[in-house]
Structure formats: structure tokens, C-alpha cells
Amino acid sequence: MSFSYLITSDKIGNQDPELGQHLMHSFFMKLLQAAEKPSHILFMEKGVELLLPEFSAVYALNILKKESGVILLACATCLDYYDIRDKIAIGEVSSMPEIMAVMHESDKVIHI
């Protein structure tokens, strides 16, 4: 069974920004240890900022990509909106049709 994560924020939750960023960092660190890995992680809206070098768990994303083959796709429109297309440390710039195709092909899409 294949699954993908859809990340649309730079934090988990919307109450306390600092706690939310800590939770997002923790999520990716724990994902390294998880028995099941997603086929893709899709980054949209503010979630694309997690691909910047200053994100505290960008090295975890790098390990997921290199060692587990997880494909990291970033929304081109979102990267351009935040003017960070040339600043991301990891991930592939992707189009909406490609992101939609991944979601359609996945058995399950989990929104974080």
C-alpha cells in the first residue's frame, strides 16, 4: 500500500507557532525511525518553507530521500509566491498536475 504526506504548513497545529514548529521537526525525526515510509511528501503553501536550509530537520528529509527513496515535491507556484525557488536545500520543483497525479496514484494521502 502506497501513501503520501501532504504538508501545507511550516508547523503542526495553529495555536502556538513555536510549539507547532517543534512538532513538525519531531514529526520528520520520528519518520526516520518509522517502519513504513511514504512514497512521496508533497509540500504546498507555507509547507514549502520546510525545504529551506534553515529548517531544523532538513537533514532528516535528506536521509528520507537518499536512504528510503522518498520523493519530495514542492509546489512551483508556492515557491514563486514566497520567492524561495532558488533557496530550497532539497526537493524537486513540481507542478500542480504532477502533485495531483501523485495523490491520485497513492492509496492514501495524509494531510499534515
C-alpha positions in Angstrom: 0.0 0.0 0.0 1.5 3.3 -1.0 0.8 6.5 0.8 1.9 10.2 0.6 2.0 13.1 3.0 0.6 16.5 2.0 2.3 19.2 4.0 0.7 22.6 3.8 2.2 24.4 6.7 5.6 25.0 8.3 4.2 23.8 11.6 1.7 21.3 13.1 -1.4 22.9 14.5 -2.3 26.6 14.7 -2.3 27.5 18.3 1.3 28.1 19.4 3.8 28.8 16.5 6.9 27.8 18.4 5.3 24.5 19.6 4.0 23.8 16.1 7.5 24.2 14.6 8.9 21.9 17.3 6.2 19.3 16.5 7.0 19.5 12.7 10.7 18.9 13.5 9.8 16.0 15.7 7.5 14.5 13.1 10.3 14.3 10.5 12.8 12.9 13.0 10.4 10.2 14.1 9.6 9.4 10.4 13.2 8.4 10.0 12.6 5.6 12.5 9.1 4.6 11.2 8.8 1.1 9.7 6.7 2.5 6.9 7.8 5.4 4.8 5.7 7.4 2.3 6.4 7.2 -1.4 6.1 11.0 -1.6 6.0 14.0 0.6 4.2 16.9 -1.1 4.9 20.4 0.0 2.4 23.2 -0.7 1.5 26.6 0.8 3.8 27.5 3.7 4.9 23.9 3.8 7.5 24.7 1.1 9.5 26.7 3.7 10.4 23.3 5.3 12.7 22.7 2.3 14.9 25.7 3.1 18.3 25.1 4.6 17.4 26.7 7.9 14.6 24.2 8.7 15.9 22.2 11.7 15.1 18.8 10.2 16.2 19.4 6.6 18.9 16.7 7.1 16.1 14.2 8.1 14.4 15.0 4.8 17.7 14.4 3.0 18.1 11.0 4.7 14.5 10.1 3.8 15.2 11.0 0.2 18.6 9.3 -0.1 18.2 6.2 2.0 14.5 5.5 1.8 13.8 6.8 -1.7 11.1 9.2 -0.6 10.3 11.7 -3.3 10.0 15.3 -2.1 7.9 17.5 -4.4 7.5 21.3 -3.9 4.7 23.3 -5.5 6.3 25.7 -8.0 3.6 28.3 -7.6 4.1 28.3 -3.8 7.9 28.6 -4.1 7.5 31.5 -6.5 4.9 33.2 -4.3 7.3 33.1 -1.4 10.3 33.9 -3.7 12.2 30.9 -2.5 12.5 28.7 -5.6 16.3 29.2 -5.8 16.7 28.9 -2.0 15.4 25.4 -1.2 18.1 22.9 0.0 16.2 19.8 -1.0 13.3 18.6 -3.0 12.1 18.9 -6.6 10.1 21.8 -8.0 6.8 20.3 -9.2 3.6 21.4 -11.0 0.1 21.1 -9.8 -0.7 18.3 -12.4 2.2 16.3 -11.1 1.2 16.7 -7.5 -2.4 15.8 -8.3 -1.1 12.7 -10.2 0.8 11.5 -7.1 -2.3 12.0 -4.9 -4.4 10.0 -7.4 -1.9 7.2 -7.6 -1.5 7.0 -3.8 -3.7 4.5 -1.9 -3.8 7.1 0.9 -2.9 10.8 1.2 -2.3 12.1 4.8 -2.6 15.8 5.3 -0.3 17.2 8.0 
